[in-house]
Amino acid sequence: GHPFSKFFTGNKKTLLEGTKRQGINLRNELVKFYEAYYSSNQMSLAVVAPQSLPQLKQYVSDAFGDIPNRQSNPPEDKWAFNIQPYLAGKSK
């Protein structure tokens, strides 16, 4: 498979041991993130194929039609502009 098909951020120490040490249930946090942000309004799809447009629309509808639209905002909206930028040589 393609290298990007595998989860490649973190390791056992950071994802399992580190989160447990901090009292974080990683699975619960991932489920909460999924339920908040896994939404069709956050997704884009490009399809290039020789089939007719009606056939492609049917394929896409069949494959992705069950993805819920939660009308969610992007996750970065929660933190964007709330974190002060780093200014070299400046103190708060």
For each residue, the residues with C-beta under 8 A, 3 or more apart:
1: 5 6
2: 5
3: 6 8
4: 8
5: 1 2
6: 1 3
7: 10
8: 3 4
9:
10: 7 14 15
11: 14 15
12: 15 16 17
13: 16 17 18
14: 10 11 17 18 19
15: 10 11 12 18 19 26
16: 12 13 19 20 26
17: 12 13 14 20 21
18: 13 14 15 21 22
19: 14 15 16 22 24 25 26 29
20: 16 17 23 24
21: 17 18
22: 18 19
23: 20
24: 19 20 29
25: 19 28 29
26: 15 16 19 29 30
27: 30 31
28: 25 31 32
29: 19 24 25 26 32 33
30: 26 27 33 34
31: 27 28 34 35
32: 28 29 35 36
33: 29 30 36 37 38 75
34: 30 31 37 38
35: 31 32 38 70
36: 32 33 70 72 75
37: 33 34 42 70 72 74 75
38: 33 34 35 42 67 68 70
39: 42 43 67 68 69 70 71 72
40: 43 64 67 68 69
41: 69 70 71 72
42: 37 38 39 72 74
43: 39 40 64 67
44:
45: 60 64
46:
47: 56 59 60
48:
49: 56
50:
51: 55 56 59
52: 55 56
53: 56 57
54: 57 58
55: 51 52 58 59
56: 47 49 51 52 53 59 60
57: 53 54 60 61
58: 54 55 61 62
59: 47 51 55 56 62 63
60: 45 47 56 57 63 64 65
61: 57 58 64 65
62: 58 59 65
63: 59 60
64: 40 43 45 60 61 67
65: 60 61 62
66:
67: 38 39 40 43 64
68: 38 39 40
69: 39 40 41
70: 35 36 37 38 39 41
71: 39 41
72: 36 37 39 41 42
73: 77
74: 37 42 77
75: 33 36 37 78
76: 79 80
77: 73 74 80
78: 75 82
79: 76 82 83
80: 76 77
81:
82: 78 79
83: 79
84: 92
85:
86:
87: 90
88:
89:
90: 87
91:
92: 84
